[in-house]
């Protein structure tokens, strides 16, 4: 296992704890102030895992269902909510797949590790994307179908159209930042990449998720303007 410097380990640990505290605070607050759309009760805590205090402030200002929020938020806020909605599915999918592939390396082998890919990371990114996409579609379905009063088939198709580009653009940013951190920083500086069972890995993932938000934001702006995604 790679030995990281104490300062980095401490920084990563503090950042992760802060993210968990923010997510827990939001989840508890939602018990008293449940979201109008139940799926958002999952979205806000999940995004706080990587967004930490920034997403907590975002929730307090524009997400908390305390009667003070406008039903028609400004475009930049609506787009940020839409991108966060996408990011929640990506977050949950990545957590599940990364830990599953860590516990069962055969998953990575099945997707090309030791064959197509020399690095396990790249093989795991395939099921990462698949599960993030599927969860994202489910999340989007339970948003778009009620808002448009769609049937199951129509709702699923609308969700696919709304979230395919969004999820893909998010994962591009996330994968890019993870690759930079793992292979251009950790590996040359410390002799190897961060493993899933280390704080450093998940701290880097927090930053990568923010990069995913940045790359998904303009995509979500276009999707909302084109009418493929609802303002939230």
PyMOL commands that set and color helices and strands:
alter all, ss='L'
color gray80, all
select helices_A, chain A and resi 6-32+40-63+75-103+106-110+120-148+152-190+199-225
alter helices_A, ss='H'
color red, helices_A
deselect
rebuild
show_as cartoon
